[in-house]
Amino acid sequence: MISPVPKPEPLFVVDRELLKRLMKRTKTGSEMTGRGLAEAAGLAHGTVGNILSGETEQVFASTAEAICHAIGVELLILFTPAFRLTTVRQKALTA
């Protein structure tokens, strides 16, 4: 019997500048540092640092969800599904 191949976790593109603004006023009303966000989201501080610096532009859904939960916003406020961007770009090229 062949076991099903798990679907890869979706990728999301982060709005880095919006993330920085939201970190200045989180769901608690207080400012959050990169290390604080990493701790609250259960992520490595290097992961958050790479996102804030622009080195990392796309993250897995679980990372995006953890960040959103930590700062208190809905997923689609801060992140865009990568497949949506691909579809839009392909349509623009064929138009």
Sine and cosine of phi, psi and omega as CSV:
sin_phi,cos_phi,sin_psi,cos_psi,sin_omega,cos_omega
0.00,0.00,0.75,-0.67,-0.01,-1.00
-1.00,0.02,0.79,-0.62,0.03,-1.00
-0.99,0.14,0.58,-0.82,-0.05,-1.00
-0.91,0.42,0.58,-0.82,0.04,-1.00
-0.99,0.16,0.81,-0.58,-0.02,-1.00
-0.92,0.39,0.60,-0.80,0.04,-1.00
-0.95,0.32,0.65,-0.76,0.04,-1.00
-0.91,0.41,0.53,-0.85,0.01,-1.00
-0.92,0.39,0.72,-0.70,-0.03,-1.00
-0.89,0.45,0.48,-0.88,0.05,-1.00
-0.98,-0.21,0.55,-0.84,0.04,-1.00
-0.78,-0.62,0.61,-0.79,0.05,-1.00
-0.99,-0.12,0.75,-0.66,-0.06,-1.00
-1.00,-0.07,0.61,-0.79,0.17,-0.99
-1.00,0.00,1.00,-0.06,-0.14,-0.99
-0.87,0.49,-0.67,0.74,-0.03,-1.00
-0.92,0.39,-0.63,0.78,0.06,-1.00
-0.91,0.41,-0.64,0.77,0.04,-1.00
-0.85,0.52,-0.71,0.70,0.01,-1.00
-0.87,0.49,-0.66,0.75,0.02,-1.00
-0.91,0.40,-0.67,0.74,-0.02,-1.00
-0.93,0.38,-0.49,0.87,0.03,-1.00
-0.93,0.37,-0.33,0.94,0.03,-1.00
-0.97,0.22,-0.32,0.95,0.03,-1.00
-0.50,-0.86,1.00,0.00,-0.07,-1.00
-0.99,0.12,-0.11,-0.99,-0.03,-1.00
-0.87,0.49,-0.38,0.92,0.04,-1.00
-1.00,0.03,-0.15,0.99,-0.03,-1.00
1.00,0.01,-0.06,1.00,-0.02,-1.00
-0.97,-0.25,0.30,-0.95,0.03,-1.00
-0.98,0.20,0.49,-0.87,-0.01,-1.00
-0.78,-0.62,0.71,-0.70,0.07,-1.00
-1.00,0.09,0.16,-0.99,0.07,-1.00
-0.87,0.50,-0.70,0.72,0.04,-1.00
-0.91,0.41,-0.62,0.79,0.04,-1.00
-0.90,0.43,-0.66,0.75,0.05,-1.00
-0.90,0.44,-0.69,0.72,0.02,-1.00
-0.86,0.52,-0.71,0.71,-0.01,-1.00
-0.90,0.43,-0.71,0.70,-0.02,-1.00
-0.91,0.42,-0.54,0.84,-0.03,-1.00
-1.00,0.00,-0.15,0.99,-0.02,-1.00
0.96,0.28,0.54,0.84,-0.02,-1.00
-0.90,-0.43,0.31,-0.95,0.11,-0.99
-0.93,0.36,0.63,-0.78,-0.02,-1.00
-0.91,0.42,-0.42,0.91,0.07,-1.00
-0.92,0.40,-0.57,0.82,0.04,-1.00
-0.89,0.45,-0.75,0.66,0.00,-1.00
-0.92,0.40,-0.66,0.75,0.04,-1.00
-0.87,0.50,-0.65,0.76,0.03,-1.00
-0.92,0.40,-0.58,0.81,0.05,-1.00
-0.92,0.38,-0.73,0.68,-0.03,-1.00
-0.91,0.40,-0.52,0.85,-0.01,-1.00
-0.99,0.13,-0.26,0.96,-0.03,-1.00
1.00,-0.06,-0.03,1.00,0.03,-1.00
-0.91,0.42,-0.59,0.80,0.06,-1.00
-0.95,-0.31,0.85,-0.52,-0.02,-1.00
-0.97,-0.26,-0.41,0.91,-0.01,-1.00
-0.82,-0.58,0.61,-0.79,0.04,-1.00
-0.74,-0.67,0.35,-0.94,0.07,-1.00
-0.95,0.33,0.38,-0.93,-0.03,-1.00
-0.82,0.57,-0.65,0.76,-0.04,-1.00
-0.90,0.44,-0.61,0.79,0.04,-1.00
-0.93,0.36,-0.70,0.71,0.02,-1.00
-0.87,0.50,-0.70,0.71,-0.01,-1.00
-0.90,0.43,-0.65,0.76,0.00,-1.00
-0.90,0.44,-0.67,0.75,0.02,-1.00
-0.91,0.42,-0.72,0.69,-0.01,-1.00
-0.89,0.46,-0.67,0.75,0.02,-1.00
-0.89,0.46,-0.67,0.75,-0.05,-1.00
-0.91,0.42,-0.59,0.80,-0.02,-1.00
-0.99,-0.16,-0.15,0.99,0.13,-0.99
1.00,0.08,0.64,0.77,0.07,-1.00
-0.78,-0.63,0.33,-0.94,0.06,-1.00
-0.96,0.28,0.48,-0.88,-0.07,-1.00
-0.81,0.59,-0.75,0.66,-0.10,-0.99
-0.98,0.21,-0.04,1.00,0.13,-0.99
-0.96,0.29,-0.65,0.76,-0.16,-0.99
-0.96,-0.28,-0.40,0.92,-0.09,-1.00
-0.81,-0.59,0.50,-0.87,0.08,-1.00
-0.87,-0.49,0.78,-0.62,0.06,-1.00
-0.84,0.54,0.75,-0.67,-0.05,-1.00
-0.88,0.48,-0.56,0.83,-0.02,-1.00
-0.91,0.41,-0.49,0.87,0.04,-1.00
-0.91,0.41,-0.67,0.75,-0.01,-1.00
-0.91,0.42,-0.63,0.77,0.02,-1.00
-0.89,0.46,-0.71,0.70,-0.01,-1.00
-0.89,0.46,-0.71,0.71,-0.01,-1.00
-0.90,0.44,-0.68,0.73,0.00,-1.00
-0.91,0.42,-0.64,0.77,0.02,-1.00
-0.91,0.42,-0.65,0.76,0.02,-1.00
-0.91,0.42,-0.63,0.78,0.00,-1.00
-0.91,0.40,-0.59,0.81,-0.02,-1.00
-0.95,0.31,-0.50,0.87,-0.04,-1.00
-1.00,-0.04,-0.14,0.99,-0.03,-1.00
-0.98,0.20,0.00,0.00,0.00,0.00
